[in-house]
């Protein structure tokens, strides 16, 4: 799979060649994150911190809040590594500080060791100093304590002239179960596909920023060739509910990623089908995932309107009432002018929601019988959903916050507030 990379200097996305030569200023990292996150996890690198010339911590904390990010650059202490994991980084990338003792003090599956290699030997100090250590030996030494490796082929970094696949294969063998991400010189979807067949991810920056490699083609690259050119595409909403089954080919997938919309291939019409183009039930494409066998696709979408199904329902698999359904219903009632609606009053009448939330929480605390607990919990959840609706947020936002908290490695004691 592709891992898009955002390298940051002075708060801006940049690209350097071989870590030294400034090539381009790509502007606001937030815009690139929004675009890149459709492919999944994004690599974010603080070049100022790595070079010891400053820090982009504030910008990166906001990036981490918006999408899954692995964070690297200048992480030289355990406190710094833990702070990024606590901030919600999916993983930390450790460079110069990567030793078995250092990495072993962190959760293994959350640590990636960055190994910078020039013609088979490790280089450090911003690629200025050759250590003389064979890259494969360093990988073997670190493998028992890390969940992954970032192999950067320095001689190819930013040059867009290919990479050494033989070295990559050697690193994969030395890494054991730790997954390898290769960087440097990757320029084509064919190279992404080649790496994926070796169970290696490709971290790409320059080729994406310059347009030499399209993100859509990179996302599709690992897919196995389908006999009829079509891949089954499971469509799910951002609450995790399956909406239906559609089909994609390379052209529809390319349009979906480029336009960030639900675009599919209609077998009945034998043509591109843009969901909602005529019905108004549009979809914003959030992310594209490939299954483990690389022969099926999942689209995560933000569904609008009455739903995905042509029969006017949210899902093609029946009408099941969920918290997501409740949220949509509450938004509709909040936006209406129906003064007889209790939900409308709850959201718009000053003080009512606050009073009801406290009231229902107290009743839940006092409930003892199982059925009573369920009923009171339902009342509390209703008030919580009303609070989110009033704030213009959703249950998905809460799930993302809980996900970030789950990724923390430092735990706060569970104690009463004085």
ChimeraX attribute file (.defattr): number of C-alpha atoms within 10 A of each C-alpha:
attribute: neighborCount
match mode: 1-to-1
recipient: residues
	/A:1	25
	/A:2	27
	/A:3	25
	/A:4	27
	/A:5	26
	/A:6	28
	/A:7	21
	/A:8	26
	/A:9	20
	/A:10	14
	/A:11	18
	/A:12	17
	/A:13	24
	/A:14	22
	/A:15	24
	/A:16	18
	/A:17	18
	/A:18	18
	/A:19	15
	/A:20	12
	/A:21	10
	/A:22	12
	/A:23	12
	/A:24	14
	/A:25	14
	/A:26	17
	/A:27	13
	/A:28	14
	/A:29	20
	/A:30	17
	/A:31	11
	/A:32	17
	/A:33	23
	/A:34	13
	/A:35	17
	/A:36	24
	/A:37	20
	/A:38	23
	/A:39	22
	/A:40	18
	/A:41	20
	/A:42	26
	/A:43	25
	/A:44	25
	/A:45	23
	/A:46	26
	/A:47	25
	/A:48	19
	/A:49	19
	/A:50	19
	/A:51	15
	/A:52	11
	/A:53	10
	/A:54	14
	/A:55	20
	/A:56	18
	/A:57	14
	/A:58	9
	/A:59	17
	/A:60	23
	/A:61	16
	/A:62	12
	/A:63	21
	/A:64	22
	/A:65	15
	/A:66	16
	/A:67	20
	/A:68	20
	/A:69	28
	/A:70	24
	/A:71	28
	/A:72	25
	/A:73	24
	/A:74	23
	/A:75	23
	/A:76	16
	/A:77	13
	/A:78	13
	/A:79	10
	/A:80	13
	/A:81	26
	/A:82	20
	/A:83	17
	/A:84	24
	/A:85	27
	/A:86	18
	/A:87	19
	/A:88	29
	/A:89	28
	/A:90	24
	/A:91	25
	/A:92	27
	/A:93	25
	/A:94	26
	/A:95	22
	/A:96	18
	/A:97	17
	/A:98	23
	/A:99	16
	/A:100	15
	/A:101	11
	/A:102	15
	/A:103	24
	/A:104	15
	/A:105	12
	/A:106	18
	/A:107	15
	/A:108	17
	/A:109	15
	/A:110	20
	/A:111	26
	/A:112	30
	/A:113	28
	/A:114	23
	/A:115	26
	/A:116	23
	/A:117	24
	/A:118	17
	/A:119	14
	/A:120	16
	/A:121	18
	/A:122	23
	/A:123	22
	/A:124	14
	/A:125	12
	/A:126	15
	/A:127	16
	/A:128	10
	/A:129	10
	/A:130	13
	/A:131	13
	/A:132	10
	/A:133	13
	/A:134	15
	/A:135	23
	/A:136	21
	/A:137	15
	/A:138	18
	/A:139	25
	/A:140	15
	/A:141	13
	/A:142	23
	/A:143	23
	/A:144	16
	/A:145	23
	/A:146	26
	/A:147	22
	/A:148	25
	/A:149	25
	/A:150	21
	/A:151	24
	/A:152	23
	/A:153	26
	/A:154	24
	/A:155	19
	/A:156	21
	/A:157	22
	/A:158	26
	/A:159	18
	/A:160	18
	/A:161	12
	/A:162	15
	/A:163	22
	/A:164	15
	/A:165	14
	/A:166	9
	/A:167	17
	/A:168	22
	/A:169	16
	/A:170	13
	/A:171	22
	/A:172	22
	/A:173	15
	/A:174	19
	/A:175	24
	/A:176	15
	/A:177	13
	/A:178	23
	/A:179	20
	/A:180	27
	/A:181	24
	/A:182	27
	/A:183	24
	/A:184	27
	/A:185	26
	/A:186	27
	/A:187	25
	/A:188	20
	/A:189	21
	/A:190	14
	/A:191	19
	/A:192	26
	/A:193	23
	/A:194	17
	/A:195	23
	/A:196	19
	/A:197	12
	/A:198	13
	/A:199	15
	/A:200	21
	/A:201	21
	/A:202	29
	/A:203	22
	/A:204	29
	/A:205	26
	/A:206	26
	/A:207	19
	/A:208	18
	/A:209	21
	/A:210	12
	/A:211	10
	/A:212	12
	/A:213	18
	/A:214	18
	/A:215	24
	/A:216	21
	/A:217	19
	/A:218	25
	/A:219	24
	/A:220	25
	/A:221	22
	/A:222	23
	/A:223	20
	/A:224	14
	/A:225	12
	/A:226	12
	/A:227	7
	/A:228	7
	/A:229	11
	/A:230	19
	/A:231	22
	/A:232	15
	/A:233	23
	/A:234	18
	/A:235	25
	/A:236	20
	/A:237	24
	/A:238	19
	/A:239	18
	/A:240	12
	/A:241	16
	/A:242	19
	/A:243	22
	/A:244	16
	/A:245	17
	/A:246	20
	/A:247	21
	/A:248	24
	/A:249	20
	/A:250	18
	/A:251	14
	/A:252	21
	/A:253	27
	/A:254	21
	/A:255	17
	/A:256	21
	/A:257	25
	/A:258	16
	/A:259	12
	/A:260	18
	/A:261	21
	/A:262	26
	/A:263	29
	/A:264	24
	/A:265	22
	/A:266	16
	/A:267	13
	/A:268	6
	/A:269	8
	/A:270	8
	/A:271	11
	/A:272	17
	/A:273	18
	/A:274	18
	/A:275	18
	/A:276	18
	/A:277	12
	/A:278	8
	/A:279	12
	/A:280	12
	/A:281	18
	/A:282	22
	/A:283	23
	/A:284	19
	/A:285	23
	/A:286	21
	/A:287	19
	/A:288	22
	/A:289	19
	/A:290	18
	/A:291	10
	/A:292	9
	/A:293	9
	/A:294	16
	/A:295	16
	/A:296	19
	/A:297	22
	/A:298	18
	/A:299	26
	/A:300	25
	/A:301	23
	/A:302	17
	/A:303	22
	/A:304	16
	/A:305	15
	/A:306	17
	/A:307	21
	/A:308	25
	/A:309	16
	/A:310	12
	/A:311	10
	/A:312	13
	/A:313	15
	/A:314	24
	/A:315	22
	/A:316	16
	/A:317	13
	/A:318	10
	/A:319	10
	/A:320	10
	/A:321	8
	/A:322	11
	/A:323	15
	/A:324	18
	/A:325	13
	/A:326	15
	/A:327	19
	/A:328	18
	/A:329	13
	/A:330	21
	/A:331	20
	/A:332	14
	/A:333	18
	/A:334	22
	/A:335	10
	/A:336	11
	/A:337	11
	/A:338	12
	/A:339	12
	/A:340	8
	/A:341	12
	/A:342	12
	/A:343	21
	/A:344	21
	/A:345	17
	/A:346	20
	/A:347	24
	/A:348	14
	/A:349	10
	/A:350	10
	/A:351	10
	/A:352	12
	/A:353	20
	/A:354	13
	/A:355	11
	/A:356	15
	/A:357	19
	/A:358	13
	/A:359	13
	/A:360	19
	/A:361	16
	/A:362	13
	/A:363	18
	/A:364	19
	/A:365	11
	/A:366	12
	/A:367	15
	/A:368	10
	/A:369	8
	/A:370	8
	/A:371	10
	/A:372	14
	/A:373	16
	/A:374	13
	/A:375	14
	/A:376	19
	/A:377	18
	/A:378	14
	/A:379	19
	/A:380	21
	/A:381	17
	/A:382	19
	/A:383	22
	/A:384	15
	/A:385	22
	/A:386	25
	/A:387	18
	/A:388	19
	/A:389	20
	/A:390	18
	/A:391	10
	/A:392	9
	/A:393	14
	/A:394	20
	/A:395	17
	/A:396	13
	/A:397	14
	/A:398	12
	/A:399	12
	/A:400	16
	/A:401	14
	/A:402	12
	/A:403	13
	/A:404	19
	/A:405	16
	/A:406	13
	/A:407	18
	/A:408	18
	/A:409	18
	/A:410	11
	/A:411	9
	/A:412	7
	/A:413	6
	/A:414	6
	/A:415	6
	/A:416	5
	/A:417	4
	/A:418	3
